Amino acid sequence: MPKIKNAFHSIFKKDDTKTDKPTFPVIEQKVYEALKEAHQPEKAIINYILTQAANNDIIFATKNSCSYISFVNEEISNFLKDWFVIATAHNNRKMSETMYKDLLNTMIEKYSFTEQADEAEETAAEDS
């Protein structure tokens, strides 16, 4: 019998031979709106995870009572790598609480859903 984590990995591992991935534009828009409006963010995140699973862009694992999710998404992966460095420094007391809060606020602002950011993305898309 395979180990549970190996079974999850084999079910959800990335298949490089597959070229046409299903898309879920309606669900993705609903996820975006739910997060933007802070309306049931947990359900929005769960919906996002499910759409990524349907695209085979996510890997699940469990250890003891914890569940782990790995996104096969460059932007999320890069963010998590950067944030891991910050969180580790803070948790190991190598970063002051003030610096951590400043970085946290900067990241929240950078990744928040704002009308201004939406307009900037639309303008950039129109210019190209």
C-alpha positions as CSV (number, residue, x, y, z in Angstrom):
1,M,0.0,0.0,0.0
2,P,1.5,3.4,-1.0
3,K,2.1,6.0,1.7
4,I,-0.6,8.6,1.8
5,K,1.7,11.5,0.8
6,N,2.9,9.5,-2.2
7,A,-0.7,8.8,-3.2
8,F,-1.5,12.5,-3.0
9,H,1.6,13.4,-5.0
10,S,0.8,10.8,-7.7
11,I,-2.8,12.0,-8.0
12,F,-2.0,15.7,-8.2
13,K,1.5,15.8,-9.6
14,K,2.1,18.1,-12.5
15,D,1.7,16.4,-15.9
16,D,4.1,18.1,-18.3
17,T,2.6,16.2,-21.3
18,K,-0.8,17.7,-20.8
19,T,-1.2,20.9,-22.9
20,D,-4.8,21.9,-22.6
21,K,-5.7,22.7,-19.0
22,P,-9.3,23.3,-18.0
23,T,-10.0,26.9,-17.1
24,F,-12.6,28.3,-14.7
25,P,-13.0,32.0,-15.5
26,V,-16.3,32.3,-13.8
27,I,-15.1,30.7,-10.6
28,E,-11.8,32.6,-10.8
29,Q,-13.8,35.9,-11.0
30,K,-16.0,34.9,-8.1
31,V,-12.9,34.0,-6.0
32,Y,-11.4,37.4,-6.9
33,E,-14.6,39.3,-6.0
34,A,-15.0,37.4,-2.7
35,L,-11.4,38.2,-1.7
36,K,-11.7,41.8,-2.9
37,E,-14.8,42.3,-0.9
38,A,-13.5,40.3,2.1
39,H,-16.7,38.2,1.9
40,Q,-16.1,34.7,3.0
41,P,-12.3,34.7,2.2
42,E,-12.0,31.1,3.5
43,K,-14.4,29.8,0.9
44,A,-12.7,31.9,-1.8
45,I,-9.3,30.4,-0.9
46,I,-10.8,26.9,-0.9
47,N,-12.4,27.6,-4.4
48,Y,-9.0,28.8,-5.6
49,I,-7.3,25.6,-4.3
50,L,-9.9,23.5,-6.0
51,T,-9.5,25.2,-9.4
52,Q,-5.7,24.7,-9.0
53,A,-6.2,21.0,-8.2
54,A,-8.4,20.7,-11.4
55,N,-5.5,22.2,-13.4
56,N,-3.0,19.9,-11.7
57,D,-1.2,23.0,-10.4
58,I,-1.2,22.0,-6.8
59,I,0.4,19.3,-4.6
60,F,-1.1,18.1,-1.3
61,A,0.7,16.4,1.6
62,T,0.0,15.6,5.2
63,K,2.2,15.0,8.2
64,N,0.8,14.3,11.6
65,S,-2.2,16.6,11.9
66,C,-0.9,19.2,9.5
67,S,-1.9,19.6,5.8
68,Y,0.5,21.1,3.3
69,I,-0.3,22.6,-0.1
70,S,2.3,23.4,-2.7
71,F,1.2,25.7,-5.6
72,V,2.7,25.2,-9.0
73,N,2.5,28.9,-9.7
74,E,5.5,31.1,-10.1
75,E,4.1,34.2,-8.5
76,I,2.8,32.4,-5.4
77,S,5.9,30.3,-5.2
78,N,8.2,33.4,-5.3
79,F,6.0,35.2,-2.7
80,L,6.2,32.3,-0.4
81,K,9.9,31.9,-0.7
82,D,10.4,35.6,0.1
83,W,7.9,35.5,2.9
84,F,9.5,32.4,4.4
85,V,12.8,34.3,4.7
86,I,11.0,37.2,6.5
87,A,9.0,34.9,8.8
88,T,12.0,32.8,9.7
89,A,14.0,35.9,10.6
90,H,11.2,37.2,12.7
91,N,10.5,33.8,14.4
92,N,14.2,33.4,15.2
93,R,14.3,36.9,16.7
94,K,16.8,38.2,14.1
95,M,14.3,40.9,13.1
96,S,12.7,43.5,15.3
97,E,9.0,43.5,15.8
98,T,8.9,47.0,14.3
99,M,10.7,45.9,11.1
100,Y,8.5,42.8,10.8
101,K,5.3,44.9,11.1
102,D,6.6,47.4,8.6
103,L,7.4,44.5,6.1
104,L,4.0,42.9,6.9
105,N,2.2,46.2,6.1
106,T,4.2,46.7,3.0
107,M,3.3,43.2,1.7
108,I,-0.3,43.6,2.6
109,E,-0.4,46.8,0.7
110,K,1.4,45.3,-2.3
111,Y,-0.9,42.3,-2.6
112,S,-4.2,43.9,-1.5
113,F,-7.1,44.2,-3.8
114,T,-7.6,47.8,-4.7
115,E,-9.4,49.6,-7.4
116,Q,-6.2,51.6,-8.1
117,A,-4.3,48.3,-8.7
118,D,-7.0,47.0,-11.0
119,E,-7.0,50.2,-13.0
120,A,-3.2,50.1,-13.3
121,E,-3.3,46.5,-14.6
122,E,-6.0,47.4,-17.1
123,T,-4.0,50.4,-18.3
124,A,-0.9,48.2,-18.7
125,A,-2.9,45.6,-20.7
126,E,-4.3,48.3,-23.0
127,D,-0.9,49.8,-23.6
128,S,0.6,46.5,-24.7
